[in-house]
């Protein structure tokens, strides 16, 4: 018996082989529709099978890329500027997608800095770098090195004429007294020394007397530094005996104050214990838990009628009926979308009236909804061309051309006088 030719019945996918007749459709998509010359992007080929399921075939599809790019196993290499169609075919099903290859990126490091030149053993250090791209869109792999060894990398992706800031993080692993020369992409940032625990000490903490249940609150910690350099140490915040925040803090030689933020879900009426620890030092304070802030919309005023294009105020009064101070956004939305917003901070049991300017170009009835996180109310405003018309007749009896009424009358009088003079002569 002759052998069966499986090549004529089966086709490969990225995961498993399928029968050719099972492939009902094929779609192609690019991760980036525009890339810089010399850059790469990925193409994804998705097969829809007869049972409705999908499977990718990006690595095994047959590609026709038009010459200015190469495609291998779903990876597109942009070799030349221009626009091309990338067509993918699997089991007689095809689809194509357009790729534009533009000027290559020119991503350069503009500035970089360390948050400190000394760090307490075991604490992380942060380096911040700003990159600019004056070429086409693309990406760059940025490297943070310590004594020539790469300790962190970040992918910098930028559109044309764009800039961004990236943070590197690294925890020196040497003992106390170790010094490392640190650089970003070869740019020297100076040396970092590992200092002993206790260089940074905890001076004081300040927590609110009251915190709202489920509401964010801020507290501060004052730190002292026994070193001549700025030192990074780790602050641990405990709530009810459980550590909920560990955060590195850069402490200046003359001391620093750090502000931290958290929220508790402890029920109203109870007391919570805050604990701050730096190295082996700890301090505690307590707060009473009250009702969270609640921003109620108590009054809303708008005009009944306005003309298209005219700006008018939506005046809203908001009251905080909760137990602690809070901050929320007050938003105004019309029939379609949000049209105005303002951030409002209110102490407990206080209120404030704010006016948010809005306008509409088209005539019609608009329902304006004013909302906070906790409440909302609405009012209707009619926008019409007749809104400012008082019905008075401003016509001067002329034909609509400025100044022509008086001019025509004077001309008619002159003609009449000339005719009368001629008649007297005759």
Secondary structure in CASP SS format (residue, H / E / C, confidence):
PFRMAT SS
TARGET T0000
AUTHOR 0000-0000-0000
METHOD secondary structure of the structure
MODEL  1
X C 1.00
X C 1.00
X C 1.00
X C 1.00
X C 1.00
X H 1.00
X H 1.00
X H 1.00
X C 1.00
X E 1.00
X E 1.00
X C 1.00
X C 1.00
X C 1.00
X C 1.00
X C 1.00
X C 1.00
X E 1.00
X E 1.00
X H 1.00
X H 1.00
X H 1.00
X E 1.00
X E 1.00
X E 1.00
X E 1.00
X E 1.00
X E 1.00
X E 1.00
X E 1.00
X C 1.00
X C 1.00
X C 1.00
X E 1.00
X E 1.00
X E 1.00
X C 1.00
X C 1.00
X C 1.00
X E 1.00
X E 1.00
X E 1.00
X E 1.00
X E 1.00
X E 1.00
X E 1.00
X E 1.00
X E 1.00
X E 1.00
X C 1.00
X C 1.00
X C 1.00
X C 1.00
X E 1.00
X E 1.00
X E 1.00
X C 1.00
X C 1.00
X C 1.00
X C 1.00
X C 1.00
X E 1.00
X E 1.00
X E 1.00
X C 1.00
X C 1.00
X C 1.00
X C 1.00
X E 1.00
X E 1.00
X E 1.00
X E 1.00
X C 1.00
X C 1.00
X E 1.00
X E 1.00
X E 1.00
X E 1.00
X C 1.00
X C 1.00
X C 1.00
X E 1.00
X E 1.00
X E 1.00
X E 1.00
X E 1.00
X E 1.00
X E 1.00
X E 1.00
X E 1.00
X C 1.00
X C 1.00
X E 1.00
X E 1.00
X E 1.00
X E 1.00
X E 1.00
X E 1.00
X E 1.00
X E 1.00
X E 1.00
X E 1.00
X C 1.00
X C 1.00
X C 1.00
X C 1.00
X E 1.00
X E 1.00
X E 1.00
X E 1.00
X E 1.00
X E 1.00
X E 1.00
X E 1.00
X C 1.00
X C 1.00
X C 1.00
X E 1.00
X E 1.00
X E 1.00
X C 1.00
X C 1.00
X C 1.00
X C 1.00
X E 1.00
X E 1.00
X E 1.00
X E 1.00
X E 1.00
X E 1.00
X E 1.00
X E 1.00
X E 1.00
X C 1.00
X C 1.00
X C 1.00
X C 1.00
X E 1.00
X E 1.00
X E 1.00
X E 1.00
X E 1.00
X E 1.00
X E 1.00
X E 1.00
X E 1.00
X C 1.00
X C 1.00
X E 1.00
X E 1.00
X E 1.00
X E 1.00
X E 1.00
X E 1.00
X E 1.00
X E 1.00
X E 1.00
X E 1.00
X C 1.00
X C 1.00
X C 1.00
X E 1.00
X E 1.00
X E 1.00
X E 1.00
X E 1.00
X E 1.00
X E 1.00
X E 1.00
X E 1.00
X C 1.00
X C 1.00
X C 1.00
X C 1.00
X C 1.00
X C 1.00
X C 1.00
X C 1.00
X E 1.00
X E 1.00
X E 1.00
X E 1.00
X E 1.00
X E 1.00
X C 1.00
X C 1.00
X E 1.00
X E 1.00
X E 1.00
X E 1.00
X E 1.00
X E 1.00
X E 1.00
X E 1.00
X E 1.00
X C 1.00
X C 1.00
X C 1.00
X C 1.00
X E 1.00
X E 1.00
X E 1.00
X E 1.00
X E 1.00
X E 1.00
X E 1.00
X C 1.00
X C 1.00
X C 1.00
X E 1.00
X E 1.00
X E 1.00
X C 1.00
X C 1.00
X C 1.00
X E 1.00
X E 1.00
X E 1.00
X E 1.00
X E 1.00
X E 1.00
X E 1.00
X E 1.00
X E 1.00
X E 1.00
X C 1.00
X C 1.00
X C 1.00
X C 1.00
X C 1.00
X E 1.00
X E 1.00
X E 1.00
X E 1.00
X E 1.00
X E 1.00
X E 1.00
X E 1.00
X E 1.00
X C 1.00
X C 1.00
X E 1.00
X E 1.00
X E 1.00
X E 1.00
X E 1.00
X E 1.00
X E 1.00
X E 1.00
X E 1.00
X E 1.00
X C 1.00
X C 1.00
X C 1.00
X C 1.00
X E 1.00
X E 1.00
X E 1.00
X E 1.00
X E 1.00
X E 1.00
X E 1.00
X E 1.00
X C 1.00
X C 1.00
X C 1.00
X C 1.00
X C 1.00
X C 1.00
X C 1.00
X E 1.00
X E 1.00
X E 1.00
X E 1.00
X E 1.00
X E 1.00
X E 1.00
X E 1.00
X C 1.00
X C 1.00
X E 1.00
X E 1.00
X E 1.00
X E 1.00
X E 1.00
X E 1.00
X E 1.00
X E 1.00
X E 1.00
X E 1.00
X C 1.00
X C 1.00
X C 1.00
X C 1.00
X E 1.00
X E 1.00
X E 1.00
X E 1.00
X E 1.00
X E 1.00
X E 1.00
X C 1.00
X C 1.00
X C 1.00
X E 1.00
X E 1.00
X C 1.00
X C 1.00
X C 1.00
X C 1.00
X C 1.00
X E 1.00
X E 1.00
X E 1.00
X E 1.00
X E 1.00
X E 1.00
X E 1.00
X E 1.00
X E 1.00
X C 1.00
X C 1.00
X C 1.00
X C 1.00
X C 1.00
X E 1.00
X E 1.00
X E 1.00
X E 1.00
X E 1.00
X E 1.00
X E 1.00
X E 1.00
X C 1.00
X C 1.00
X C 1.00
X C 1.00
X E 1.00
X E 1.00
X E 1.00
X E 1.00
X E 1.00
X E 1.00
X E 1.00
X E 1.00
X E 1.00
X C 1.00
X C 1.00
X C 1.00
X C 1.00
X E 1.00
X E 1.00
X E 1.00
X E 1.00
X E 1.00
X E 1.00
X E 1.00
X E 1.00
X C 1.00
X C 1.00
X C 1.00
X C 1.00
X C 1.00
X E 1.00
X E 1.00
X E 1.00
X E 1.00
X E 1.00
X E 1.00
X E 1.00
X E 1.00
X C 1.00
X C 1.00
X C 1.00
X C 1.00
X E 1.00
X E 1.00
X E 1.00
X E 1.00
X E 1.00
X E 1.00
X E 1.00
X E 1.00
X C 1.00
X C 1.00
X C 1.00
X C 1.00
X C 1.00
X C 1.00
X C 1.00
X C 1.00
X C 1.00
X C 1.00
X C 1.00
X C 1.00
X C 1.00
X C 1.00
X C 1.00
X C 1.00
X C 1.00
X C 1.00
X C 1.00
X C 1.00
X H 1.00
X H 1.00
X H 1.00
X H 1.00
X H 1.00
X H 1.00
X H 1.00
X H 1.00
X H 1.00
X H 1.00
X H 1.00
X H 1.00
X H 1.00
X H 1.00
X H 1.00
X H 1.00
X H 1.00
X H 1.00
X H 1.00
X H 1.00
X H 1.00
X H 1.00
X C 1.00
END
